[in-house]
Amino acid sequence: MALGSPSLHALALGCALLCFACSDKPGPAEPPPPPVEPWDGTYTPLVEPTDWVDPGPYAQCSFTPTRGTAVDCDDPSLFDLSKCDLAALDALESHGIHGVSMRHDSGFPDYVGIRIPQDGGTGTLDGNPLTRQQVTGSFHISTQYTQRGVVRQTVLRGCGVSSQGLVTGCFARCANGKASTRGTFEAARMTWGRGESESSGGLRLISETDVPQNGTHADVYVAHKHAYVVSINLFAQTEGGLAVFDVSDPSHPVLKKSITLPGDSYWNAVWAKDHTLYVASKSSGVIVFDISNPADPLFVRSVPGGEPIDVHTLFVDGDRLYAVSPGPAPTGETLVFDISTPLDPTLLNRIVVSDTTSYLPSAHDSFAYQDRLYINHFSSGYVVFDVKDALNPRELGTYTFQTENSSSMSHAGAVGTFAGRTIAFEGGEGVGTHLRVLDVTDPTNIPLIGTYKLRYHASIHNMVLKDKRLYITYYQEGLRVLDVSIPPKPREIAHFNTFRESDPGRSDWMTDGAIGIRVPGDGYVYVVDTARGLLIFNEPSLPT
């Protein structure tokens, strides 16, 4: 079976549906779903599974040279494939985008992405051009590039295809002509998973609009019948910035203005309060725009001012603006602004978590709810602060799920009240990450009470909690809508697969696909896709 092809079960189901459609007699009406009893607040705490559980070697093959041996990693004779089912590789298509989960022989996880164009052009591995791209019959993928003066090679050799349709094999890495690391891998074709259709649950694509910046589209905010989309200049040859769309008719968004500042176009997040727009800049902190005329934002100033500062994400709660900065080392910080006068933010404090020992203890995102601030803090975990008094914040507790060999991170979250308990939905970013449901009523004792996972090779980016629904942008898995009225049992009720390998601008990065999202309550769901731009969906009436 070709990698990414539908299962026989799915084909049989499709044929059955086709035959049913051809019948002259109407079929029996589907029974209504059973009523869902309201949650009473009880649950059974779960054991934290972590993001990386060592599966052992993925394949029975190996790269034979020992570490430090002078070799050309791309020499096929250096791979022992004697125990492999190489015939299974004959059915693979010669192109596609693959997410590759790698296990070093030491037990450490790693990840690369591979993109091979359908037109036969040169593919990439983590953005680096391929020097060999043989898929059908061998799955022999190689790249060589120079990084900080070191010539590096990465080579993957296929060994077989698993029962789940994943290519398995072994890999090697060389540095300056010497073997460095080796291990095994499994590669997933990042087409729509599980034989899914494009959409379900009544989600319909109302409009799709290109964003003028040729950078990577990152976030969106909707206010005053306008959508504000920000993009980042991920590579030197691209430029990010701000694009403003009139969405008074969501089926026909109209571009009104495109804005960038000289030397400052890595704009990753956006939020609005009244007639003020805030943009997170990697160079100048928070950029303040006057949107008294929503179609024509006017630059006011950047805060906090002074030396350059990298602000990555934003959250507005009442008269507070929380701006999260991944730096300075070693922990990053969350800047707290008073925005009671929205055009004139006043810096109140800088919140820093106590953990300085984790491998990457940098702040990434935040969510404010009922005088508490929930900070996604990469490897330090999900950290809760009391911020009722912004001048004297108190760290209350942390939920940590990292292991020694795990490289994933706490990335985004949303918090609400269910059955009198404070429940947090936390999503990581990276290989193996997924949604965690946490009871944060007592921040000193935070249990895991539920999970939601899709493919191991895909990652959540952002989420919005609206009433009892959780809307998730899940990169290659597109838009997912969950019924979370019973928090320990999140239930997917709708999806839309936004990721297509053929989309212009697609990359091999794990962080490609559905990324930014807003559900402003106007009957529509606004999603930013890194390649496709601004996508607007209906907010369907879904059964709960």
C-alpha positions in Angstrom: 0.0 0.0 0.0 1.4 3.4 -0.9 2.3 5.7 2.0 -0.6 8.0 2.7 -3.1 6.0 0.7 -6.5 5.3 2.2 -7.0 2.0 4.0 -9.1 -0.8 2.5 -11.7 -0.2 5.3 -12.0 3.5 4.2 -12.4 2.4 0.5 -15.1 -0.1 1.5 -16.9 2.5 3.4 -16.7 5.0 0.5 -18.1 2.3 -1.8 -20.9 1.6 0.6 -21.8 5.3 0.8 -21.7 5.6 -3.0 -24.2 2.6 -3.3 -26.4 4.2 -0.7 -26.5 7.5 -2.6 -27.6 5.6 -5.7 -30.5 3.9 -4.0 -34.1 5.0 -4.9 -35.3 4.5 -1.4 -34.3 6.9 1.5 -32.2 5.2 4.1 -33.2 5.1 7.8 -32.8 8.3 9.7 -29.7 8.4 11.9 -30.6 8.1 15.6 -29.9 11.3 17.6 -26.8 11.1 19.7 -27.3 10.0 23.3 -27.7 12.9 25.7 -24.5 14.0 27.5 -24.9 14.2 31.2 -23.4 17.4 32.6 -20.0 17.0 34.3 -20.2 16.9 38.1 -16.5 17.8 38.6 -15.3 14.3 39.4 -12.4 12.6 37.6 -9.7 10.0 38.0 -6.2 11.6 37.9 -4.1 10.2 35.0 -0.4 9.3 35.1 1.6 11.8 33.1 2.7 10.0 29.9 5.3 12.7 28.9 5.7 13.6 25.2 8.5 11.1 24.5 8.3 7.5 25.4 11.3 5.6 24.1 9.9 3.0 21.6 13.3 1.3 21.2 14.8 1.1 17.7 12.3 1.7 14.8 14.0 -0.6 12.4 16.4 -3.6 12.2 19.2 -1.7 10.3 22.2 0.2 11.3 24.9 2.7 10.2 28.1 0.6 10.7 31.0 3.1 11.3 31.7 4.1 14.9 31.7 7.7 16.1 34.7 9.7 14.9 35.5 7.5 11.9 36.4 9.4 8.8 33.7 8.5 6.3 31.2 9.9 3.7 27.9 9.4 5.5 26.2 9.2 2.1 28.0 6.0 1.1 25.2 3.3 0.7 27.6 0.5 1.7 27.9 1.9 5.2 24.3 0.9 6.0 23.5 -2.6 7.0 20.1 -3.3 5.5 20.3 -7.1 5.5 17.3 -7.6 7.8 15.1 -5.1 5.9 12.0 -5.5 3.8 13.2 -3.4 0.9 10.5 -4.6 -1.4 8.0 -2.7 0.7 9.6 0.6 -0.4 8.7 0.0 -4.0 5.1 1.2 -3.4 6.2 4.6 -2.1 5.4 7.7 -4.1 8.4 9.7 -5.3 7.3 13.0 -3.8 5.7 14.4 -0.7 6.2 16.0 2.7 7.3 13.7 5.5 7.7 14.3 9.2 10.5 12.1 10.5 10.7 11.0 14.1 14.3 10.0 14.9 15.7 7.9 17.8 19.4 8.2 18.4 21.1 5.0 19.5 21.5 6.7 22.9 17.7 6.9 23.2 17.4 10.6 22.6 14.6 11.8 20.3 15.1 14.1 17.3 13.0 15.3 14.3 13.5 16.4 10.8 11.1 17.3 8.0 11.6 16.3 4.3 9.9 17.9 1.3 10.3 16.5 -2.2 8.4 18.4 -4.9 6.0 16.6 -7.3 7.6 18.3 -10.3 11.0 16.6 -9.6 12.7 19.8 -8.4 15.3 19.7 -5.6 13.8 18.9 -2.3 14.8 19.9 1.2 15.5 18.5 4.7 14.8 21.1 7.4 15.2 23.8 4.7 18.5 22.5 3.4 18.7 21.4 -0.2 18.8 17.6 -0.8 21.9 16.1 -2.4 20.0 12.8 -2.9 16.2 12.3 -3.0 15.4 8.7 -3.9 12.1 7.6 -2.4 10.5 4.9 -4.4 12.4 1.6 -4.0 15.0 2.8 -1.5 14.1 5.9 0.5 17.6 7.3 0.4 17.6 10.9 1.5 20.7 13.1 2.0 21.7 16.7 2.6 24.9 18.5 3.2 25.3 22.0 4.4 27.7 24.2 6.4 26.7 25.5 9.8 29.0 27.8 11.8 32.0 26.6 9.8 31.2 22.9 10.2 30.2 20.8 7.1 27.3 18.6 8.2 25.7 15.7 6.5 22.4 13.9 7.4 21.5 10.7 5.6 18.4 8.5 5.9 18.1 5.0 4.5 14.7 3.2 4.4 14.3 -0.3 5.7 10.6 -1.1 5.4 7.1 0.1 5.9 5.2 -0.4 9.2 1.7 -1.7 9.6 0.6 1.9 10.1 2.1 2.9 6.7 5.2 4.6 8.2 8.5 4.3 6.5 11.1 3.0 8.9 14.8 3.0 8.6 18.1 4.2 10.0 20.0 7.5 9.8 23.5 8.9 10.2 25.0 12.3 10.8 28.6 13.4 10.0 30.5 16.5 10.8 33.5 17.6 8.8 33.8 14.1 7.3 33.5 12.1 10.5 30.7 10.0 11.8 29.0 11.8 14.7 25.5 10.3 15.6 23.3 7.5 14.3 20.0 5.8 15.0 16.7 4.7 13.5 13.6 6.6 12.3 10.0 6.5 11.3 8.7 8.9 8.6 5.0 9.8 8.2 3.6 11.3 5.0 1.9 14.5 6.2 -1.2 14.1 4.0 -4.5 14.0 5.8 -4.3 11.5 8.6 -6.5 8.5 9.4 -8.1 8.5 5.9 -10.0 11.7 6.8 -12.0 13.8 4.4 -11.3 17.5 4.1 -13.9 18.5 6.7 -16.5 17.3 9.2 -19.0 18.6 11.7 -20.4 21.3 9.4 -17.2 23.3 9.1 -17.2 25.1 5.8 -14.5 27.3 4.2 -16.2 30.7 3.6 -13.2 32.4 2.1 -9.4 32.0 1.5 -7.3 35.2 1.1 -3.6 35.5 0.3 -1.6 37.7 2.7 0.7 40.2 0.8 3.8 39.6 3.0 5.8 36.7 1.7 7.0 35.8 5.1 5.4 33.1 7.3 1.9 34.1 8.4 1.6 33.7 12.2 -1.4 35.2 13.9 -4.7 37.1 13.5 -6.9 39.4 15.6 -10.4 40.5 14.6 -11.8 43.9 15.7 -14.1 46.5 14.2 -15.0 44.2 11.3 -11.3 44.1 10.3 -8.8 41.2 10.5 -5.2 42.1 11.4 -2.8 39.4 10.2 0.9 39.4 11.2 3.7 37.6 9.6 7.3 36.8 10.4 10.5 37.1 8.3 11.6 33.5 9.1 14.3 33.6 6.5 16.5 36.5 5.3 14.9 36.6 1.9 11.3 37.1 3.3 9.6 40.0 5.0 6.9 39.9 7.6 4.7 42.7 8.8 1.0 43.5 9.2 -1.8 43.1 6.7 -5.3 44.7 7.3 -8.4 43.2 5.8 -12.0 44.5 5.8 -14.0 41.4 6.7 -17.4 43.0 7.0 -18.3 40.5 4.3 -16.4 37.4 5.4 -16.9 35.7 2.0 -14.9 38.5 0.3 -12.2 40.0 2.6 -10.7 43.2 1.1 -7.0 44.1 1.7 -6.9 47.7 3.0 -3.3 48.2 4.0 0.1 46.4 4.4 2.6 47.7 6.9 6.2 47.0 7.8 8.9 48.9 9.5 12.5 49.2 8.3 14.6 46.4 9.8 11.6 45.3 12.0 9.2 42.8 10.4 9.3 39.7 12.6 5.8 40.2 14.0 4.5 37.1 15.6 1.4 38.1 17.6 -1.4 40.7 17.5 -4.1 41.8 19.9 -6.5 44.8 20.2 -8.2 46.8 22.9 -10.8 49.4 22.0 -9.2 51.4 19.2 -5.6 50.3 19.9 -3.7 47.5 18.2 -0.7 45.8 19.8 1.8 43.9 17.7 4.6 41.6 19.2 7.9 42.4 17.6 11.2 40.5 17.8 13.1 43.7 17.6 11.2 46.4 19.4 8.9 44.8 22.0 5.3 45.8 21.6 4.4 48.1 18.7 1.4 50.3 19.4 -0.9 51.4 16.6 -4.0 53.7 16.7 -6.9 52.0 14.8 -9.4 54.7 15.3 -9.7 54.2 11.6 -9.7 50.4 11.6 -8.5 50.2 8.0 -5.5 52.5 8.5 -3.4 51.7 11.6 -1.2 54.6 12.6 2.1 53.9 14.3 2.3 55.4 17.8 5.4 54.0 19.5 7.0 50.9 20.8 7.1 49.8 24.4 8.8 49.5 26.8 11.3 51.5 24.7 15.0 51.8 25.2 17.1 48.7 24.2 15.8 46.2 21.7 13.6 43.5 23.2 12.1 40.3 21.7 8.4 40.0 22.4 6.9 36.8 21.0 3.2 36.6 22.3 0.6 38.9 23.7 -2.5 38.5 25.9 -5.0 41.3 27.0 -7.1 40.9 30.1 -9.1 43.9 31.0 -6.7 46.8 31.6 -3.6 44.5 31.6 -1.4 43.6 28.7 0.9 40.6 29.2 3.8 40.5 26.7 6.0 37.4 26.8 9.6 37.6 25.9 11.7 34.4 25.4 14.8 36.4 26.5 16.9 37.5 28.2 18.7 34.3 29.3 18.3 32.2 31.2 14.6 32.3 31.8 12.8 34.9 29.7 10.2 37.2 31.2 6.6 38.3 31.0 6.1 42.1 30.8 3.0 43.4 32.5 1.6 46.7 31.2 -1.3 48.9 32.5 -3.4 49.7 29.4 -6.2 51.6 31.1 -5.1 54.3 28.6 -4.8 51.9 25.7 -2.6 54.1 23.5 -0.2 54.7 26.3 0.9 51.3 28.0 2.7 51.7 31.2 5.1 49.0 32.3 4.2 47.7 35.7 6.5 44.7 36.2 8.5 41.9 34.7 7.6 38.4 35.8 10.3 35.8 35.9 9.8 32.1 36.9 11.9 30.6 39.6 13.2 27.7 37.5 16.6 28.4 35.9 17.8 24.8 35.7 15.8 23.3 32.8 17.4 22.8 29.4 15.3 25.6 27.9 13.6 27.6 30.6 12.3 30.3 28.3 8.8 31.9 28.5 6.6 31.5 25.4 3.0 32.3 26.0 0.5 33.3 28.7 -3.2 33.3 29.6 -4.8 35.5 32.3 -7.9 34.3 34.1 -9.4 35.4 37.5 -6.3 37.2 38.8 -4.0 34.4 37.8 -1.5 34.3 35.0 -0.7 30.9 33.4 2.6 30.9 31.6 3.8 28.3 29.1 7.4 28.1 29.9 9.0 25.6 27.5 10.8 22.9 29.4 10.0 24.5 32.8 6.4 23.5 32.3 3.1 25.3 32.9 3.6 27.9 35.6 0.8 29.6 37.6 1.2 33.1 39.2 -1.1 35.2 41.4 -1.1 38.6 39.6 -3.9 40.4 41.5 -1.3 42.8 42.6 0.9 43.3 39.5 3.6 44.9 41.6 3.9 41.8 43.8 3.2 38.6 41.7 3.5 35.3 43.5 4.4 32.0 41.9 1.8 29.5 43.0 2.7 26.2 41.3 3.9 24.4 38.2 2.9 21.4 36.2 6.0 19.8 34.6 6.0 17.0 32.1 9.6 17.0 30.8 11.9 14.0 31.0 15.7 13.9 30.6 15.5 12.9 27.0 12.5 15.0 26.0 12.9 18.1 23.8 9.3 19.3 23.7 7.9 22.3 25.3 4.8 23.9 27.0 3.6 26.2 24.3 0.0 27.5 24.6 -3.1 27.3 26.8 -6.6 28.3 27.7 -8.4 28.3 31.1 -12.0 28.3 32.1 -14.5 27.2 34.9 -16.3 23.8 34.7 -18.5 22.5 37.5 -16.9 25.0 39.9 -13.4 23.9 39.1 -10.7 25.8 37.2 -9.6 23.8 34.3 -6.6 24.5 32.0 -6.1 23.2 28.5 -2.4 23.1 27.7 -0.7 22.3 24.4 2.9 21.6 23.7 4.9 22.2 20.5 7.3 19.6 19.1 7.4 15.9 18.3 5.0 13.9 20.5 3.3 16.9 22.0 -0.5 17.0 22.5 -3.3 18.5 24.5 -3.4 18.1 28.3 -6.4 18.9 30.5 -5.3 20.0 33.9 -7.2 20.8 37.1 -5.6 24.0 38.3 -8.1 24.8 41.0 -5.2 24.3 43.5 -2.0 25.4 41.7 0.1 23.6 44.4 -1.3 20.3 43.3 -2.1 20.1 39.6 -3.4 16.7 38.3 -3.6 15.6 34.7 -7.3 14.7 34.1 -7.5 14.3 30.3 -5.6 14.2 27.0 -6.3 14.5 23.3 -3.7 13.3 20.7 -3.4 13.1 17.0 -0.4 11.9 15.0 2.9 11.8 16.9 4.6 13.7 14.1 2.2 16.7 14.2 2.1 19.5 16.8 -0.5 21.9 18.3 0.2 25.6 17.9 -2.6 27.7 19.4 -6.1 27.4 20.9 -9.2 29.4 21.8 -11.7 28.3 24.4 -15.2 29.6 23.7 -18.0 28.4 25.9 -17.5 24.6 26.1 -15.7 24.3 22.8 -12.0 24.3 22.3 -10.7 25.5 18.8 -7.2 24.3 18.0 -4.9 25.1 15.2 -2.9 21.9 14.9 -0.4 22.7 12.1 -0.5 19.9 9.5 -3.7 18.5 11.2 -5.5 21.8 10.4 -8.4 23.2 12.5 -9.8 20.9 15.2 -12.9 21.7 17.3 -13.4 19.8 20.6 -16.4 19.5 22.8 -14.8 20.0 26.3 -18.0 20.2 28.3 -16.7 17.1 30.1 -13.1 18.2 30.5 -11.6 14.7 31.3 -13.0 13.5 28.0 -12.4 16.0 25.2 -14.3 14.9 22.1 -13.6 16.1 18.6 -16.8 17.3 16.9 -15.5 19.0 13.8 -12.3 19.4 11.7 -11.0 21.1 8.6 -7.8 19.9 7.0 -6.1 23.0 5.8 -2.7 21.4 5.0 -2.1 20.3 1.4 1.3 19.3 0.1 0.6 21.1 -3.2 0.1 24.5 -1.6 2.6 27.1 -2.9 5.0 28.0 -0.1 4.7 24.7 1.8 7.9 23.8 3.7 9.3 20.7 5.5 9.0 22.4 8.9 6.9 20.8 11.6 5.6 24.3 12.3 3.8 24.5 8.9 0.0 24.6 8.5 -2.8 26.0 10.6 -1.2 28.4 13.1 -3.2 31.4 14.3 -6.9 31.4 15.3 -9.6 33.7 16.7 -13.3 33.1 17.4 -14.6 36.6 18.0 -18.2 35.7 18.4 -19.4 37.1 15.1 -20.4 33.6 13.8 -17.1 32.9 12.1 -13.8 31.3 12.9 -10.6 33.0 11.6 -7.6 30.9 10.9 -4.1 31.8 9.6 -2.3 29.1 7.7 1.4 29.6 7.2 1.1 29.1 3.4 -2.6 29.7 2.5 -3.0 32.9 4.4 -6.3 34.0 6.0 -9.0 31.3 6.1 -12.5 32.1 7.3 -14.9 29.4 8.4 -18.5 29.4 9.6 -18.9 28.8 13.3 -21.4 25.9 13.0 -24.1 25.0 15.4 -22.7 21.7 16.6 -24.3 19.2 19.0 -22.8 19.0 22.4 
